[in-house]
Amino acid sequence: MSSFLPGLVLALGGATMLVLPARIRPVMMVAAFGLAVLQLVVFLDLDATWEAQWLGFDLMPLRVDALSLAFGSVFAIIGLLGSVYALHMRDRHQQAAVLFLGSGALGIVFAGDLLTLVVFWEIMALASAYLINRGGRPDSRAAAMRYLFVHVVGGAILLAGVLWHFADTGSLLFEGFGGGGAAWLILIGFAVNAAIPPVHAWLTDAYPEASASGAVFLSAFTTKTAVYVLLRGFAGWEILIIFGTVMALYGVIYAVLENDIRRLLAYHIISQVGFMVTAAGIGTYEAIEGATAHAFAHVLYKGLMIMATGAVMTTTGTTKMTELGGLAPRMKAVFTLYMVGAFSISAVPLFAGFVSKTLVTDAAVADGHQVAAFMLYVASVGTFLHTGLKLPYFTWFGSRRATPVALIDKTPAGMYVGMAGAAALCIAIGLFPQTFYDFVNFTGYYSVYKDAKIIHTLELLVFTALGFWLLIDVLKPKDKASLDTDWPYRHAAKPVRVLFQEPLERIFFTADRAKDAVVVWTTLAASSPETALHRLPLGNGVRRMAVAALSRPPLAAAIGALLLTFGLLIVIVVLRA
């Protein structure tokens, strides 16, 4: 198993989702991520590599070191927990998209060359857009199109930077970049996925439109793969310190304005990723390890919080704090599990965030970045204010209602199991920090439980809680939308819609002409696609996959787009020769 590419099991699992019966698919999704965890935690060795040549390019599809293994391990772990949480899911398309999304994320963190990285980067973007499109929310389809538009542009900039870098150096090996135009283009491409302002609004626009289960996987993979590539390629670029501290504060400030609990958490993803981007900019060994630890912990506690808010959405049918309140007596377990995540993100001692976020702020102080450290402390106060106090208070408590919030459905049992697993890991990391550091292959020893640090943290938390109590009427949520930098492409001028948005909609989601062509062909050949395909010399499994693809234009278009990407790469190689 160690010789397999880490994402291969997930990719194969994603393909099988198209043909498996409904009762087997959830179990197979859990099994696929379980095998990925087993491979990464048990069988995959540090310093393992796999080098290959393809069309004259020297590639390294697999490179394992402490950094990639830490990110890959937590991706597989949250995938396993998320698939247990999603055991109630019956949408084969979401299940397939989740597995391809996980495959793309693992492919990126273990890619030793830039060409492999770009291919998996695009797989992840397509899978994410498709997963959002299947969210079943009123704005899911439009949000998926906006997501795709942003990431197609970001991917094109990334590919341009990679080709420029190859022309300059003759190498595709993914190492630290020293500077130059190519490196800046690559940085911009990475910045889109990292949700660095002003190219961040796709995150808060799209994630809340995914399903309760889909949002868990989206929150885990996209921004954290971007953190990984920034740590790998741009450690020590001081401009990232500025970007990171702006992110940390920007997300906190916008969270003040939010009424939707999932959008509020989405803004705090931006804020917390800001800590990691800041650490990448500092670039010291302690900062890199701190960012790795914080990314690992963040994937778990943010996944837990999104699971809990997804359970609220599933059970009540709403995510607006102005429509919630008084849920604590009826959703005690969900509230308790959410608070484990809230205490973790707020860096409360004995929880995961305290033993990870502390490393980043300490690294900033040790390297002389006092202003950056102060801004991160301010962001931490805002984090506890919104995720640890405002959101749980107005969701589970709040003012007494004459008519209690209706519970339209039961919380599926799998949701509780997934949340409980994530909560247990958040507590275990907080209680046994050195074991956690050893697991992610840290070389140094970090002592986070110092009296002064604990007292300082508790002072910040207590005074923040006091401030919330005094300003509770001011912080009361209001039912209104906040204006962000997604406004330009939400309200694009007609030429932009005609040139970009409408063609993308036809290619990736409607594919009307392709569908018409299929209908004409099947009419001439037989009375249905199934009958026509039975005339071809195909195996039963292949035939069933073909029927599924042809009957669903979005899936057919996504597959066609992927094939087109590979075709373009071949054309580039031929022209180069």
ABEGO torsion letter per residue (X at the ends): XAABBAAAAAAAAAAAAAABBAAAAAAAAAAAAAAAAAAAAAABBBGBBBBBBBGGBBBBABBBBAAAAAAAAAAAAAAAAAAAAAAABABAAAAAAAAAAAAAAAAAAABABAAAAAAAAAAAAAAAAAAAAAAGBAAAAAAAAAAAAAAAAAAAAAAAAAAAAAAAAGBABBBBBAEEAAAAAAAAAAAAAAGBOAAAAAAAAAAAABBAAAAAAAAAAAAAAAAAAAAAAABGBAAAAAAAAAAAAAAAAAAAABABAAAAAAAAAAAAAAAAAAAAAAGBAAAAAAAAAAAAAAAAAAAAAAAAAAAAAAAAGBABAAABEGAAAABAAAAAAAAAAAAAAAGBBGBAAAAAAAAAAAAAAAAGBAAAAAAAAAAAAAAAAAAAAAAAAAAABEBBBABBBBBABBBBAAAAAAAAAAAAAAAAAAABAAAAAAAAGBABBBBABBAAAAAAAAAAAAAAAAAAAAAAAAABBBBBBBBBAAAAAABBBAAAAAAAAAAAAAAAAAGAAAAAAAAAAAAAABABAAAAAAABBBBAAAAAAAAAAAABAAAAAAAAAAAAAAAAAAAAAAAAX
